[in-house]
Amino acid sequence: MLGIDPGTASTGFGVVRSGAGRLEAVSGGVISTDAADPPERRLAAISASIDALIAEHTPDALSVEDIFFGRNVRTAFAVGQARGAVLAAAGARDVPCFAYTPQAVKLAVCGHGGARKEQVQQMVAALLALESPPASDHAADALALAICHANQMRNVVPT
């Protein structure tokens, strides 16, 4: 499972493997772009990095944060563009994508949809048996997205 927390400046990623009744962190981090670069170069860099992650880890699915429209519309548009670059990279490699709201992810990982960033980081560390929480909240959010989807798939009963 590849989880992605999209952003133009920082896109978090987290790779989680599910097996033997537990989840295991495989990789996680942040894709950063230079604010001095034009938007098309930043989006191309995000897309290329996601493509490389998919090639390296061959995930069964990609989970991405759904767009959240807050007060800053400009930020929402930038996140939407980064999200589009992520979805395009996944689509080019035929990786199915699933979207989750921030509240759904927090509920799945922390037990309530209003959890703070620090709580998400702590719970991600606990659920994945990490020695310490991810330093970046973007990486923690991406791992939380992967955990959320892995838990959703456990609840799917084949027909």
Backbone as CSV, one residue per row, in Angstrom:
resi,resn,N_x,N_y,N_z,CA_x,CA_y,CA_z,C_x,C_y,C_z
1,MET,0.848,-1.171,0.000,0.000,0.000,0.000,0.893,1.234,0.000
2,LEU,0.597,2.177,-0.882,1.311,3.451,-0.947,0.348,4.551,-0.551
3,GLY,0.657,5.269,0.525,-0.148,6.400,0.967,0.533,7.691,0.571
4,ILE,-0.263,8.656,0.119,0.278,9.936,-0.338,-0.487,11.087,0.297
5,ASP,0.258,12.006,0.917,-0.286,13.256,1.444,0.178,14.348,0.482
6,PRO,-0.675,14.743,-0.485,-0.223,15.635,-1.551,-0.025,17.086,-1.099
7,GLY,0.973,17.706,-1.690,1.247,19.117,-1.476,2.258,19.564,-2.508
8,THR,2.230,20.832,-2.865,3.145,21.321,-3.886,4.561,21.459,-3.337
9,ALA,4.705,21.976,-2.133,6.028,22.134,-1.533,6.526,20.819,-0.954
10,SER,5.650,20.104,-0.266,6.007,18.841,0.384,4.900,17.821,0.174
11,THR,5.240,16.726,-0.462,4.318,15.612,-0.646,4.827,14.453,0.191
12,GLY,4.028,14.051,1.176,4.430,12.929,2.014,4.104,11.616,1.342
13,PHE,4.956,10.610,1.579,4.674,9.271,1.083,4.968,8.254,2.176
14,GLY,4.203,7.169,2.136,4.407,6.088,3.081,4.037,4.770,2.446
15,VAL,4.902,3.789,2.588,4.658,2.463,2.040,4.484,1.505,3.213
16,VAL,3.356,0.800,3.218,3.024,-0.132,4.294,2.702,-1.486,3.684
17,ARG,3.207,-2.530,4.312,2.933,-3.899,3.894,2.017,-4.536,4.936
18,SER,1.033,-5.267,4.458,0.105,-5.962,5.343,0.340,-7.454,5.212
19,GLY,0.497,-8.101,6.348,0.683,-9.546,6.309,0.786,-10.119,7.707
20,ALA,0.420,-11.355,7.848,0.483,-12.067,9.131,-0.278,-11.316,10.222
21,GLY,-1.366,-10.683,9.834,-2.213,-10.008,10.813,-1.668,-8.710,11.359
22,ARG,-0.619,-8.171,10.739,-0.081,-6.895,11.214,0.396,-6.049,10.044
23,LEU,0.620,-4.787,10.334,1.116,-3.853,9.328,2.585,-3.561,9.591
24,GLU,3.330,-3.369,8.504,4.756,-3.090,8.613,5.097,-1.902,7.728
25,ALA,5.831,-0.941,8.278,6.312,0.197,7.492,7.481,-0.260,6.638
26,VAL,7.406,0.024,5.352,8.471,-0.328,4.420,9.318,0.896,4.114
27,SER,8.654,2.032,3.922,9.352,3.260,3.559,8.449,4.449,3.868
28,GLY,9.047,5.595,4.006,8.280,6.821,4.211,9.193,8.018,4.117
29,GLY,8.615,9.139,3.754,9.414,10.349,3.634,8.639,11.457,2.965
30,VAL,9.386,12.420,2.454,8.783,13.607,1.848,9.454,13.897,0.518
31,ILE,8.636,14.199,-0.460,9.105,14.691,-1.757,9.000,16.210,-1.674
32,SER,10.125,16.892,-1.773,10.129,18.351,-1.673,10.419,18.964,-3.034
33,THR,9.773,20.092,-3.302,10.044,20.829,-4.530,10.499,22.236,-4.178
34,ASP,11.197,22.850,-5.097,11.757,24.182,-4.894,10.718,25.248,-5.227
35,ALA,10.447,26.120,-4.271,9.455,27.186,-4.455,9.831,28.128,-5.599
36,ALA,11.099,28.178,-5.965,11.534,29.058,-7.058,11.197,28.473,-8.425
37,ASP,10.920,27.174,-8.479,10.589,26.537,-9.755,9.159,26.872,-10.167
38,PRO,8.888,26.928,-11.470,7.518,27.168,-11.927,6.635,25.969,-11.582
39,PRO,5.339,26.192,-11.459,4.426,25.118,-11.049,4.518,23.855,-11.899
40,GLU,4.658,24.011,-13.200,4.701,22.824,-14.062,5.928,21.946,-13.771
41,ARG,7.049,22.562,-13.406,8.253,21.795,-13.053,8.069,21.094,-11.710
42,ARG,7.417,21.789,-10.770,7.183,21.187,-9.451,6.255,19.981,-9.571
43,LEU,5.187,20.122,-10.359,4.241,19.024,-10.547,4.893,17.859,-11.294
44,ALA,5.744,18.170,-12.255,6.461,17.116,-12.980,7.394,16.358,-12.031
45,ALA,8.038,17.068,-11.127,8.934,16.427,-10.157,8.150,15.513,-9.217
46,ILE,6.982,15.965,-8.783,6.134,15.142,-7.911,5.705,13.884,-8.660
47,SER,5.238,14.049,-9.882,4.777,12.917,-10.683,5.909,11.919,-10.918
48,ALA,7.097,12.408,-11.263,8.242,11.525,-11.508,8.631,10.774,-10.236
49,SER,8.575,11.445,-9.102,8.925,10.793,-7.833,7.908,9.723,-7.466
50,ILE,6.626,9.992,-7.698,5.587,8.999,-7.425,5.768,7.809,-8.363
51,ASP,6.066,8.086,-9.623,6.311,7.013,-10.579,7.468,6.129,-10.106
52,ALA,8.536,6.732,-9.617,9.686,5.968,-9.133,9.316,5.134,-7.904
53,LEU,8.506,5.696,-7.004,8.061,4.944,-5.829,7.209,3.741,-6.232
54,ILE,6.329,3.944,-7.208,5.486,2.847,-7.683,6.349,1.770,-8.332
55,ALA,7.324,2.174,-9.132,8.212,1.211,-9.779,9.014,0.416,-8.741
56,GLU,9.456,1.092,-7.689,10.266,0.422,-6.670,9.456,-0.513,-5.780
57,HIS,8.267,-0.077,-5.370,7.506,-0.827,-4.364,6.342,-1.640,-4.919
58,THR,5.970,-1.431,-6.161,4.845,-2.116,-6.818,3.636,-2.295,-5.884
59,PRO,3.050,-1.196,-5.432,1.912,-1.298,-4.508,0.671,-1.853,-5.197
60,ASP,-0.166,-2.508,-4.388,-1.449,-3.014,-4.893,-2.443,-1.882,-5.066
61,ALA,-2.240,-0.812,-4.304,-3.158,0.331,-4.360,-2.450,1.571,-3.833
62,LEU,-3.009,2.714,-4.147,-2.511,3.996,-3.668,-3.664,4.689,-2.953
63,SER,-3.407,5.163,-1.752,-4.425,5.941,-1.038,-3.924,7.375,-0.931
64,VAL,-4.815,8.296,-1.199,-4.456,9.711,-1.244,-5.485,10.509,-0.456
65,GLU,-5.010,11.591,0.129,-5.930,12.426,0.895,-6.882,13.148,-0.050
66,ASP,-8.150,13.116,0.301,-9.160,13.837,-0.457,-8.953,15.327,-0.252
67,ILE,-9.356,16.106,-1.225,-9.171,17.553,-1.119,-10.072,18.106,-0.025
68,PHE,-9.465,18.901,0.831,-10.184,19.540,1.931,-10.200,21.034,1.666
69,PHE,-11.392,21.591,1.482,-11.500,23.014,1.204,-11.632,23.789,2.499
70,GLY,-10.540,24.393,2.888,-10.528,25.228,4.088,-10.722,26.680,3.705
71,ARG,-10.167,27.526,4.492,-10.306,28.963,4.244,-9.429,29.446,3.103
72,ASN,-8.297,28.803,2.895,-7.355,29.254,1.883,-7.586,28.506,0.565
73,VAL,-8.326,29.124,-0.326,-8.667,28.509,-1.607,-7.417,28.298,-2.451
74,ARG,-6.482,29.210,-2.351,-5.244,29.104,-3.117,-4.478,27.825,-2.750
75,THR,-4.412,27.549,-1.465,-3.754,26.332,-1.003,-4.508,25.098,-1.490
76,ALA,-5.836,25.150,-1.444,-6.648,24.021,-1.902,-6.389,23.732,-3.382
77,PHE,-6.244,24.770,-4.190,-5.959,24.559,-5.611,-4.577,23.950,-5.803
78,ALA,-3.589,24.410,-5.064,-2.229,23.870,-5.176,-2.204,22.401,-4.761
79,VAL,-2.905,22.077,-3.678,-2.978,20.679,-3.234,-3.695,19.847,-4.297
80,GLY,-4.742,20.405,-4.884,-5.465,19.699,-5.940,-4.583,19.408,-7.142
81,GLN,-3.712,20.354,-7.486,-2.792,20.128,-8.602,-1.797,19.017,-8.259
82,ALA,-1.258,19.045,-7.046,-0.320,17.997,-6.623,-1.027,16.646,-6.606
83,ARG,-2.255,16.641,-6.137,-3.050,15.409,-6.107,-3.239,14.877,-7.528
84,GLY,-3.490,15.769,-8.469,-3.638,15.379,-9.866,-2.367,14.755,-10.422
85,ALA,-1.213,15.304,-10.064,0.065,14.744,-10.510,0.254,13.337,-9.951
86,VAL,-0.166,13.133,-8.698,-0.078,11.819,-8.059,-0.993,10.828,-8.769
87,LEU,-2.240,11.225,-8.999,-3.211,10.343,-9.645,-2.786,9.992,-11.068
88,ALA,-2.197,10.961,-11.782,-1.737,10.704,-13.149,-0.613,9.670,-13.154
89,ALA,0.308,9.787,-12.204,1.413,8.816,-12.118,0.867,7.426,-11.809
90,ALA,-0.085,7.351,-10.889,-0.682,6.050,-10.549,-1.457,5.489,-11.733
91,GLY,-2.207,6.328,-12.408,-2.982,5.880,-13.565,-2.100,5.365,-14.687
92,ALA,-0.965,6.003,-14.890,-0.041,5.562,-15.945,0.516,4.170,-15.661
93,ARG,0.524,3.773,-14.397,1.036,2.450,-14.008,-0.090,1.497,-13.597
94,ASP,-1.333,1.890,-13.865,-2.507,1.066,-13.563,-2.625,0.681,-12.088
95,VAL,-2.265,1.600,-11.213,-2.405,1.368,-9.773,-3.744,1.969,-9.339
96,PRO,-4.644,1.167,-8.780,-5.929,1.706,-8.334,-5.734,2.709,-7.189
97,CYS,-6.545,3.761,-7.218,-6.430,4.832,-6.224,-7.697,4.933,-5.381
98,PHE,-7.504,5.264,-4.115,-8.595,5.416,-3.161,-8.375,6.706,-2.385
99,ALA,-9.440,7.474,-2.198,-9.336,8.759,-1.511,-10.032,8.701,-0.157
100,TYR,-9.418,9.327,0.828,-9.970,9.388,2.183,-9.870,10.813,2.701
101,THR,-10.902,11.250,3.379,-10.879,12.575,3.982,-9.916,12.573,5.171
102,PRO,-9.395,13.727,5.538,-8.533,13.791,6.720,-9.239,13.240,7.964
103,GLN,-10.525,13.497,8.089,-11.269,13.019,9.251,-11.358,11.492,9.265
104,ALA,-11.578,10.877,8.101,-11.657,9.415,8.019,-10.320,8.777,8.387
105,VAL,-9.226,9.388,7.955,-7.901,8.861,8.264,-7.634,8.953,9.758
106,LYS,-7.948,10.108,10.343,-7.744,10.287,11.787,-8.610,9.317,12.580
107,LEU,-9.817,9.086,12.136,-10.706,8.144,12.801,-10.127,6.723,12.737
108,ALA,-9.615,6.343,11.571,-9.058,5.002,11.394,-7.798,4.781,12.219
109,VAL,-6.986,5.817,12.368,-5.698,5.674,13.033,-5.765,6.008,14.526
110,CYS,-6.534,7.037,14.863,-6.551,7.526,16.249,-7.838,7.226,17.004
111,GLY,-8.874,6.844,16.279,-10.137,6.562,16.948,-11.087,7.726,17.005
112,HIS,-10.639,8.908,16.574,-11.543,10.057,16.461,-11.051,10.985,15.359
113,GLY,-12.008,11.592,14.656,-11.714,12.393,13.475,-11.118,13.756,13.740
114,GLY,-11.015,14.142,14.989,-10.476,15.464,15.311,-9.082,15.400,15.909
115,ALA,-8.372,14.307,15.690,-7.040,14.138,16.277,-6.069,15.207,15.767
116,ARG,-5.146,15.596,16.624,-4.108,16.565,16.259,-2.972,15.860,15.515
117,LYS,-2.155,16.636,14.821,-1.024,16.094,14.062,-0.133,15.220,14.940
118,GLU,0.145,15.680,16.165,1.030,14.941,17.072,0.424,13.584,17.433
119,GLN,-0.901,13.554,17.594,-1.567,12.288,17.908,-1.449,11.312,16.746
120,VAL,-1.595,11.816,15.532,-1.464,10.967,14.348,-0.045,10.401,14.285
121,GLN,0.951,11.252,14.503,2.337,10.795,14.474,2.583,9.702,15.515
122,GLN,2.069,9.893,16.719,2.253,8.914,17.795,1.559,7.587,17.467
123,MET,0.336,7.668,16.963,-0.407,6.442,16.653,0.187,5.702,15.466
124,VAL,0.677,6.424,14.477,1.347,5.775,13.343,2.546,4.989,13.860
125,ALA,3.324,5.605,14.739,4.486,4.919,15.319,4.050,3.672,16.085
126,ALA,2.974,3.785,16.862,2.496,2.643,17.652,1.971,1.523,16.751
127,LEU,1.159,1.872,15.758,0.554,0.861,14.892,1.568,0.141,14.012
128,LEU,2.647,0.838,13.670,3.659,0.250,12.793,4.894,-0.212,13.572
129,ALA,4.827,-0.141,14.897,5.935,-0.550,15.771,7.242,0.150,15.406
130,LEU,7.142,1.464,15.165,8.337,2.252,14.863,9.016,2.659,16.165
131,GLU,10.324,2.816,16.134,11.058,3.223,17.332,10.684,4.632,17.780
132,SER,10.356,5.493,16.813,9.929,6.857,17.130,8.956,7.318,16.051
133,PRO,8.143,8.317,16.365,7.198,8.826,15.363,7.934,9.420,14.163
134,PRO,7.323,9.384,12.994,7.939,10.033,11.834,8.188,11.508,12.141
135,ALA,9.361,12.003,11.769,9.730,13.389,12.049,8.838,14.373,11.293
136,SER,8.462,14.009,10.097,7.633,14.881,9.263,6.156,14.531,9.424
137,ASP,5.340,15.546,9.644,3.902,15.277,9.725,3.354,14.857,8.360
138,HIS,4.011,15.261,7.273,3.579,14.840,5.934,3.805,13.338,5.748
139,ALA,4.961,12.843,6.182,5.242,11.409,6.096,4.298,10.630,7.008
140,ALA,4.041,11.158,8.208,3.118,10.498,9.141,1.716,10.423,8.543
141,ASP,1.274,11.513,7.927,-0.050,11.522,7.297,-0.122,10.508,6.161
142,ALA,0.952,10.396,5.376,0.976,9.440,4.272,0.924,8.007,4.795
143,LEU,1.687,7.722,5.845,1.632,6.394,6.453,0.241,6.124,7.024
144,ALA,-0.371,7.155,7.613,-1.726,7.018,8.156,-2.722,6.714,7.039
145,LEU,-2.546,7.321,5.873,-3.408,7.030,4.725,-3.260,5.570,4.294
146,ALA,-2.035,5.070,4.293,-1.810,3.670,3.930,-2.439,2.744,4.967
147,ILE,-2.307,3.085,6.246,-2.923,2.291,7.320,-4.433,2.294,7.171
148,CYS,-4.999,3.470,6.910,-6.450,3.610,6.751,-6.948,2.684,5.638
149,HIS,-6.276,2.696,4.500,-6.732,1.856,3.389,-6.522,0.372,3.696
150,ALA,-5.402,0.038,4.296,-5.160,-1.369,4.652,-6.261,-1.865,5.582
151,ASN,-6.678,-1.039,6.533,-7.753,-1.425,7.443,-9.083,-1.545,6.714
152,GLN,-9.328,-0.676,5.749,-10.559,-0.760,4.946,-10.596,-2.075,4.184
153,MET,-9.462,-2.480,3.622,-9.397,-3.708,2.823,-9.583,-4.944,3.690
154,ARG,-9.201,-4.880,4.955,-9.427,-6.012,5.874,-10.914,-6.239,6.098
155,ASN,-11.701,-5.155,5.983,-13.130,-5.232,6.253,-13.944,-5.587,5.018
156,VAL,-13.292,-5.715,3.861,-14.000,-6.051,2.621,-14.142,-7.568,2.557
157,VAL,-15.367,-7.995,2.385,-15.646,-9.420,2.282,-15.850,-9.735,0.806
158,PRO,-15.060,-10.686,0.264,-15.232,-11.042,-1.144,-16.640,-11.589,-1.413
159,THR,-17.173,-11.243,-2.570,-18.518,-11.722,-2.929,-18.436,-12.878,-3.885
